[in-house]
Amino acid sequence: MEEARETLLVVEEESPNEERNTSAPDRQIGGWKACSLIMCTEFCVCVAYYGIGRNLAVYLKTELLEDSVTAAAQASMWQGTCFLTTLIGAYVADSHWGNYFTIAAFMVIYFMGLVVLTLSTSLPLLKHSHFTSYLGLYMVALGVGSIKPCMLAFGADQFDDADTTAKASFFSFYYLTVTIGALLAGTVVVWLQDNYGWTIGFGLLTILIGLAFTNLVSGSKFYRYRKPVGSPLTRMCQVIVAATRKFNMDFPENESLLCKATEKSEMSRWNEELENTPEFSFLNKASIVSASDFTTAGALNPWRLCTTSQVEELKPILRLLPIWATFILFASVSTQESTVFVEQGIFMNTRLGSLNIPPASLTTFDVLTVIVFTPLYDMIIIPIARQFTGKERGLSHLERAGIGLFFSIIAMVSAAILERKRLEVASEEGLVHKKAAVSMSILWQIPQHVLVGIGEVLNQIGMLAFFYDQAPDSMRSLCLALALLTISLGGYVTSIILTTTDLVFGWIPDNLNQGHLDRFFWLVSGLCLLNLAVFVYLASIFKYKRSS
């Protein structure tokens, strides 16, 4: 055993190059032909997801007869679950099935969930059934959430690693595809649901996902595949477990006795060489070699001994987590567009001439703002900011994200002022004790949607770029899942705030004309202000891995 310990002070790891199809020589494989099929599939997935999410609060109220608070809270929780399940998809793809088979498998679950949801609105036996409806909704949440991180990675896999121009173009087209899908869902699909019923609306989405699955598998011979090489989440857990087991052990005086790798693993092949650092020194104990780290045959137990590079791979993630947490409240504000904002819109005048505007379709202005403001930021704001800051990007990623957090405050203040005015109109029109819409036009909600949209362009893109820049190269896929996880937690935060304020204060009754939704908006704006202050402090003390 002592001999095994000495020979494995430096761990030899098999190079994964033989197992990964990173750049297939056949130019008929991968490229834009394969990528276009993937983006068509993603478009259908997005239309179906947003087609449910944009109008979910209305569905829960009209079909399941939920009260206003429950409907908004459940809709927020469902949206949160859709992004929480991204971790499941990322783990399965990285560790077991690869991106393609993970997408295909969870798309079947997505399709079956839509079938159940459609049947719950059409069959008399299942109509108004909470169990059937929520079963369908959460099957959809599992399916769509698990697909999200895999679809983006699978699309990027279609290009050579060195072809950065093509990959950059793919990310731009991918983001545009998602945005157009959200726009179509927030207009056409929501209109169909409100005017032709839920069976037609959900039925069309079911057919759309069936077509998406067919489109995906039809291109199987054109795709470029990467074999699963192990989840970075597993490697992180191994470090934590190994360090915990060796909590009482002392560090060797000679750091060269710590476990290191002789050949570049999948992690170190993409990363710079990671040297041992004193930061989070407790984790360094995972690299202390002991006799119990090996079996009688001399095999290494990865849950007892980790390389120093594996330990250092985890530390930047831990350093990012405090700032990552401040992005959750922004995601909470975003989820309110399809929950609380919709509840507010129901009690406003939705008529525009002969046209009836579905309250959920106002999210279209958020999407349009993102489409318009994204190129404006690159073409106008960056050159202007560059003159003042001297930075190539005009603003750092954290500065950009922080300004986005500020816009979330303004959006909530705008919603609070609008609701205060709406309540005044309800009082003037004698509608306080009537569950009826006031004469005030729903178009007055446009400013708050636009402000959220501007905040998304600044905060969300800034956050993604910051994480990509600061995370270890091999952890960038995990960071994408973490970014999506903020949306999940934001939905849960909204649900918690709604439920708590209703239980304690009763601000959001079924008849909003008798409530104080404005106080809820003021509370959230105050929390956003406090969150911004914490963010500014954390950003000021953050130690950069590289320029950001």
N, C-alpha and C positions, 0 to 999 in steps of 0.2 A: 504493500500500500504506500509506503514511504517513497518507493521508486516511482510509482505512478504519480505521486504528488510532485516530485521533482521534474519529471518529464512533461507534465502538463501545467507547469507554471506559465508556460506560453501555450495557449490553446490554438491548435490548428483547425481552421474552419474551411470547409469545402467551398470552393468558388462556385457561385450559382450560374455562371455564364452558360453552362451547357444545358441548363434547364429552362432558360428564359428566351422567348422569341422576341427580342427587343428590336431587331431590325431585319425583318425577313428580306432575303435577296430578291424574291419574286415581287416585282412592282405591281402585279395584279392584286397583291394582298395589301390591305390597308389603304391609306391615302384618303383623298376626298370622296371617292366612290363609296367606300365603306362608311366613312364619317357621315355622309349625307343620310344614309339609312338610319344611323344611330340618332341623328338629330331629328329626323322625322318621328322616330319612336318616342324621343323625349318630348317633342311637341304634343303628341297625343297624351302622354302621361301627365304633362302639365295642365292641359285643358281639362282633363278629368279631375285632377286634384283640385284645381282652383274652382272648377264647376261645382264641386261639393262644398269646399271651404268658404267661398264668397257668400253663399246663401244659407249656410248651415244653421245659423241662429234663427232665421225665419222658418226653416224646415222644422226645427225642434219645437217652435212655438205653435205652428199651424198643424203639423201632423201628429206630434207627440204631446201637444197641449202643455208644454213646459211653461213656467212663468218666466218673466224677463231675466231675472238673475240667473236662474238655473240654465236657461238657454244660452246666455252669453258665457257662463262659466264652463258649460259642457263643450261649447264650440271651441273655446280657448284651450281646453284640456285635450280635445281631439287634435287640434293643430299642433299642440306641443308633442303629442305622442307620435305624430307623423314624422317629426324630426328627431325624436328620441330613438326611434327604431333605425335611424341611419347607422348607429353603432353596430347593430346586428348585421346589417348588410355589409358594412366595411369589414367586420371580423370574418364573416363567412367567406367573402371573396378573397381576402388576403390569406386566410389560413387553409381553406378547403377547396372551394369550387372554382375560383377565378371569377372575373367580372361577368363574362358572358353567361355562364350557367346560373350565377346568382341572380342576374337580371331576369333571365327566362323563368326561373323557379318562382321568384317573388311576384312576377307579373301574372302568373297563374293565380296566385293568392289574391292579388289586386282585382283580377277579373271576377273571381268567385265572390269576393266581397261586394262588388257592384251588382252582381246577379242577386245576391241576398237582399241588398238595399232596394233594388228595383221591385222585387217580389213583395217586400214589406209595404210598398205603396200601392200595389195593384191587386193583390189577393185579399178579398174581404176577411178571410180568416186571420191574416197577418197584419191588417191595417191597424195603425196606432199601437202596434206591439213594440214596447220598449226593448225587449230582449232581442228580437229579430233585427230591429233598426240599428241598435248599438253593436250587435254582432257584425253586421255588414260594414258599419263605419270603422270598426277597429280592425277588421280584416283588411280593409282598404288602407288604414294607417300603417299596418305591418308591411303591406306590399309596397306602397309608394315610398315609405321611408327607407326601406332596405334597398330600393332601386336607386335612390338619389345619388349617393356617393359613388356607386359603381358605374353609373351611366357616364358621368363626367370623366372618370378615370379610363373607362373603356374607349371613349372617344379620343382621348389624348394618346392612348396606346397605338392608335392607327398611324402615327407619324414617328419617324426616326427621332431618337433623343437629341440628335444634333440639329434637327430641323426646327429651330426655335421660332422662325417666322411663321411657319405653317401652324405650329401649336398656338402661337399668340392669336392668329386669325381664328383658329378653332374656338378658343375661349370667348372671343368677341361674338362670333356667330352663335355659339351655344347660349350665351347670356341673352342675346337678341331673341333666340328661339323661345326661351323660357318667358321672356317679357311679352312676346306676341301671344303665346299660349294663355298667359294670365289675362291679357287684354280681351281675347276672344271669349274666355270663360266669364269674365266680369260683365260682358255686354250680351252676346248672343245666348249663351247658355243660361244665364240668370233670367233673361227675358223669356226664354222658352219655359223655364220652371214656373215663373210667376204667371204666365198667360196660358200655358197649355198643361200645366200640372207636373207633379214630381215624377210620375211614371214615365212620361215622355222624356223629361229632362235626364233622369238617371238612366233610362233605357238607352238613349243615344250615347251617353258616356260609356256604358257597358260595351256597346258595339264598337266604339272608338278604341277601347283598350284591346278588344279582340283583333281589330285591324292592326294595332300597334304590335301585338305579339306576332302576328303573321308577317308583318314587315321586318321585324327583328330577325326571325329565323330564316327568312328568305335570303338574307345576305350572309349566312353563316360561312359560305365558302370564300367570301371576300374579306372577312375580318382577320385582323392580326391579334393573336392571343398571347397573353402572358400567364405562365403557370403560377399558382400561389406559392409564395416563399415564406409564409409565416407572418403573423400579425405583429406590428410594432406594439400593440397594446399588451400582447403576451410578454414581449421582451421587457416592457416597463414593469409589469407585475412580477416578473422573475427577479428583477433588481430589488424591488421593495421587499419581497418575501425573503430573499437571500440576506439582505441587510438586516432585517428583523431577527432572523435566526442567529445572526452573529453580533447581536447588540452588545453583548458583554465581552467580546473579544477586543484585544488591543491591536493597534496598527503596527506592522513591522517597521523597524527603523529604516530599512532599505526598501523604498517604494518599488524597486525593480522586482521584488518578490511578489508583487501583486499580479493577478492573472491578466495576461494580455494576449492578443491574437497575432499570429504570424502572417496570416493571409487575410486579405480584405474580404469581409463578409458582405452580404447584401447591403447591410447598413453602412459599413465603412467604405464600400465601393463608391457610394454616392457622396459620402461626407468627406470633409477634410479629416486628417488624422486627429483623433480626439485624445488629448493628454489628460492625466488625472489633475483635478483642481480641488481646492479646499472648500468650495461652495457646496452646501448641503453635504457636509463631510460625513454625516451618518450613513449616507448611501455608499460611500467608498468602501465600507466594510463588506459589501457584497463581493468585492474582488479579493478578499483575504483568503488564501488557500489553506485548507485544513484537510486532515485525513478523511473526515466524514463526508467530504465533497465527492468522493468517488466510490464506486461499487467495488466488490472484491475482484472484479475483472478489469478494474481500472477505468471504467466508463465515467464520464463527467455527468453529474446531476445539475442541469441548468437552473434548477430552483434552489440550489445551494451555492453555486459559484458562477459569477458573471465576469465578463471581461471589463477592463477599465473603460473601453470605448462604449460598451453597452451602458455602463453607469452614467458616463458623461452625456450620452444620448438623451437620457431622461431629464437631466438638470435644466436644460432650456425650456422644456415644457412646464416644469414647476415654476420657473421664473415668469412664464407668460400667464399663468393661471389667475393671479390677482387682477390684472388688467382685463383678461378675458371675462371675468365675472361682472365687470362694469358694463359690458355690452348686453347683458341679459335684460336690463330694464328697457333699453331701446327696443329690443325685440318684443317686449311686452306692449309697448306703445304701438308697434306695427300690427300686432294681432288684434288690437282694439278696432282697427279699421273694419274688420269683417265681423265684429261682435258688438261692442258698445256703440260705435258710430252708426251701425245699422239699426240698433234699437232706437237711437235718437232720431234717425231718419224716418222711421215708421210713424212717428208722431209729428211729422212735418208734411207740408203740401207737396205731393209727388207728381202733380199735374204740370205739364209744360205744353200748353195749348191742348191738342187732342191726344198728346202722348203721355202715357203713365210711366214714370221713371221708377224702376225697382230700386229701393234703398241700397241694396248690395252692389248695384252697378256703379255707384259713386266712386268705388275703388279704382275705376278706370282712370280717374284723374291722377291717382298715384302712379299708375303704370305709365301714362302719357308723360308725366313729369320726369320719370326715370329715363324714358326714351329720349326726351328733349334735353334734359340737363346733363346727361352723361357726356355727350360730345361737346356741349358748351363748356363743361368743366375743363376738358382737355384743350380746347381751342382758345378759350378766352381767359378763364380764371387762372390756370397754371402760368401762362406768360405774364399776366399782371402780378401775381404773387411772386414770381421769380425776380421781378425788378426790386421788390422790397426785401425779400429774404435771402436772395443770392443762391437759393437751392435749385438744383436742376428740375426737381418736381414741383417747385413752388412752395409746397407744404410737405412736411414729413407725413408719414402714414398716420402717426398718432395725432398730429395736429388736425389732419383731415377728419379722422374719426371723432375727435373731441368737438369739432364744429358741428358734426352730425348730431352728437348728443345734445348740443345747445338747441338745434332745430326741433328735437323731440319735446323740449320744454315749451317752445313757442307753439307747437302744434296742440299740446294739451291746454295751454292758456287760451288759444283760439277756440277750442271746443268748449271750454268752460264759459267763455264770454257769450258764445252762440247759445248755449243752453240756458244761461241766465236770461237772455233776450227772449228765447222761445217760451220760457215760463211766464214772462211778463205778458207776452201776447196771449198765452192760454188764459191768464187771469182777466185780461181785457175782454176776451171773447166769451167768457163764462164757461170755459171748458175744463176748469180745475178738477171738477168731480165727474168729468165725462172721459171715457177712454176713446178719445177722438183726436185726429190730427189738427193742428192749428193751421192758420192761413199762410204762415211763413214758409217760403219756398225752400225745398230741400237743397237747392243749388247753393245756399249759404254755407253748406258743408264743404264746398270745393276748397276754400283756403286751407282747412285743416288737413285734407288729403294731400294737397300740393306740398305743404310743409313737411309732412311725413315722407313724401317722395324725395324731396331734396335731402332730407336727413338720411335716407337710405343710400343715396348715391355717395354721400360723404362718409357716413359711418360704416356701412356694410362693406363697401369696396376698400375703404381705408383699413378696416379690420382684417379682411382677407389678405391684402397685400402685406400688412404688418406681420401677420402670422407666417405667411410664406417666406418672408425675408428673415425672420428671426428663428424659425424652427429649424432643427437639424434636417438635412436633406431627406433622410429616410423617413422622417416623421411628418412630411408635408401632407400626405393623404389623411393621416390621423387628425391633423390640424383642420383640414376641410370638414371632417366629421364634427370636430369640436365647434367650429363656426356654425354649423347647422344646429348643433346642440343648444346654442344660445337661443335660437328661435323656439326650440322645444321648451326650454326652461322659461322663456318669456311667456309662452302660453300658459304654463302652470302658475307663474307669478300673477298674471291677469286673473286667472280663476280664483286664486287665493285672496287677492285684494277684493274682488267682487263679492265673494262669499262672506268674507270677514266684515266688510263695510255694511253689507245687508243685514247680517246678524246683529251687529253692534248699533248701527245708526238707522237702518231701514231707508237708505237714500234712494234705492232703485226698486220701487213697487211695480206691479204690472201696469198700472196707469202712471206713466212718467209725468203726467201733468200734475200729479200730487206728490211727486218725488223731488229729489235734490241731486239729480245727476251732475249738475254743475259742481257740487262739492266733491264728488268723486273725481272729476277732472282736475280740480284744484289740488286734491290730495296727490294724484299721480304726478302732476307738474312739480309739486314740492319734493316728492321722492326723486324725480329726475334731476332737480337742481342739486340735491344732496349727492346723488350719484355722480354728477358732473364734477363736483368738488373733490370727491374721492379719486375720480379718474385723473384729474389734473395733478393731484399729489403723487399718485402712483407713476404717472408718466414722467414727472420731474425727477424721480429717483431711479427710474428703470435703467439697468445696465445693458447696453446694446451689445449683441453678439457681432453685428456688423452695421454699417451705415444704414439708417432708415429714414 
